[in-house]
Amino acid sequence: MTEKYPTSGLQLRTLVKPEGSLELSLVEVPTQAPGPDEVVVQIQAAPINPSDIGLLFGAADMSTAKASGTPERPVVTANIPERLMPAMAARLGQSLPAGNEAAGVVVAAGSSPAAQALLGKMVAVLGGEMYAQYRTIAVNQCLPLPQDATAAEGASCFVNPLTALGMTETMRREGHKALVHTVGASNLGQMLNRICIQDGIGLVNIVRKPEQAALLREQGATHICDSSSPTFIADLTTAIEQTGATLAFDAIGGGKLAGQILNCMEVAISRGAKEYNRYGSYVLKQVYVYGGLDLSPTEITRSFGMTWGIGGWLLFPFLQKIGEAEVAKLRARVASELKTTFASHYSHQISLAQALDVDVISAYAQRATGAKYLITLNQATQ
Amino acid sequence: MTEKYPTSGLQLRTLVKPEGSLELSLVEVPTQAPGPDEVVVQIQAAPINPSDIGLLFGAADMSTAKASGTPERPVVTANIPERLMPAMAARLGQSLPAGNEAAGVVVAAGSSPAAQALLGKMVAVLGGEMYAQYRTIAVNQCLPLPQDATAAEGASCFVNPLTALGMTETMRREGHKALVHTVGASNLGQMLNRICIQDGIGLVNIVRKPEQAALLREQGATHICDSSSPTFIADLTTAIEQTGATLAFDAIGGGKLAGQILNCMEVAISRGAKEYNRYGSYVLKQVYVYGGLDLSPTEITRSFGMTWGIGGWLLFPFLQKIGEAEVAKLRARVASELKTTFASHYSHQISLAQALDVDVISAYAQRATGAKYLITLNQATQ
């Protein structure tokens, strides 16, 4: 461990205060010395995923965000509605780091051969606390990137690619043959579309606007249902019938959509049924909610028999369940198709300080489809 | 097959007509001659279970029920709201028999030794079409009752007992250690309470009235939460924490209760948590909806992390899944504890014709806890 690295660096923190406010700030933290099987990564690019935003903002109303601090060390404060404070109890008063994944260069390595082998390499990393200048992390949480990959190309190696692969894997493991995805035009949705085309899997893409439908059509998607169309329910039923989809992944969560999907599945299945069953079809119809773009209650009109399920789906428990060997296969596929199937596109690149700019926050907090933010840092010094 | 039995008998029928009405009637149907492995059962008692009512009335508004026909051959007609007719498409124009289960005497038997062995015996039967004077049925759908059992005692041998046992079996198979049941004071709920006491399983009984709580308390229940109490949510959370229940069976279906149960589970789990996880606990919290006492939409406020599920649960697919050998074990337990653990209580006994009496219908259609109807027939001739 003779390499040189700064003894400290900036790290983004999010803090819920007991009086009902959220504070985002940059703090100077010591760079942790690497253990034998660890490396120090100089972070260069880290995406803001929807899953990061939940931790960053908690239950705060970001329309109340106010700036203070200095340009280099900005501080943002926002109110948390009183009724939502109980949900924040577990993180009260804890200054938490954020950022699920990133890419950067290994600037120091522990004594083990595996750690030493990464020295100077560009790696993608998963493990939280990535909105920071430096991150000390275990070797097995690093994915070495191909020689010609940039930090921006490697920054989203884990969450979206493994989530998209997790969907098709879940489909196979739970005995379904095709999928519905409720945010077809999102970065993740486009990735899933490429996987399904490549693997020959039927995919029903739900989008919310005609231009999103056009985008997916250009990318070769076959089944696209626009929820803003008056024929949406009929279109969705037909697409489900044509693909045989009995599984859906839903990033929206709130409102009636999950129940509508189950109902369209039941109608599609019953079109092929030979006799009446008062309990509905015995074919399992499943919706997994993996996000919460709409935080309002999920409203389910149970008109689809008794063989159905709605539940949460989360990447990390899924990866735990399938085990290390299977995860390694998925990772290897991501690395080998990084610039094609698993390419991410960013609409905006911002600095760590800009991530705490009130105007920038109001833009990325919307989590709009097509608007994807990448925090870049340390790159001037490379 | 030298035994004598009537060549025909009355059978209750339910018919949805295309013009938007429901017709209930008694029709004379030929008694089917038994095959080698079949018997003819003279039905003596058949319960009206909530699961029967769905088939009997379909989507009809029973407050519009009108009587016609004769006292011996009554006919009841009721309107079906137009918006609900699409859900009736699969049964349109089909005159359907009803009645899931019953008990009666075997009056004729096929040639096989197993069939012949049942001749003259009182049996419980499962298999639909039980609201009838005679039912020809396979031997393996009959459960011979103990010598001293009456038809009334044996009539509810299957649906409620196997459903209650199915709940504790599901609990064990899916790795939960205790249960919540949303209709604690129902016939099924009281049975489940007896099973859980006997088997040492933690059970949280939800009831809707103080007198139901008192009834369960008399029967030895430990955890009773009255949803009409202002402290219901706090009581439920405490009971869940004390039992460690992470699974619930819900017969209500509509409204907010299922979501509230999941939230109470998450709060109970997080009381023991050591660190904040923005995704909530990774402990699976599951609600199975097995009935629809409230047909309004299920409204779920997702405030319980990402590791949760809500889904339909139905007895017949469950029995198929566990397989014949396991089902046989459950049936044997029911037969041996018929007068204790699995005793059913009926508030009313009615004739087959009275089941089509408009006033009687308006009473049993309410499916009120504590009001349980038994159709008795053929007994005068025994």
Interface residues (C-beta under 8 A of the other chain):
Chain A: G54 L55 A87 A90 R91 Q94 L96 G253 G254 G259 S270 A273 E275 Y276 N277 R278 Y279 Y282 Q286 V289 Y290 G292 L295 P297 T298 E299 I300 T301 R302 S303 G305 M306 T307 W308 G309 I310 G311 G312 W313 L314 F316 P317
Chain B: G54 L55 A87 A90 R91 Q94 L96 G253 G254 G259 S270 A273 E275 Y276 N277 R278 Y279 Y282 Q286 V289 Y290 G292 L295 P297 T298 E299 I300 T301 R302 S303 G305 M306 T307 W308 G309 I310 G311 G312 W313 L314 F316 P317
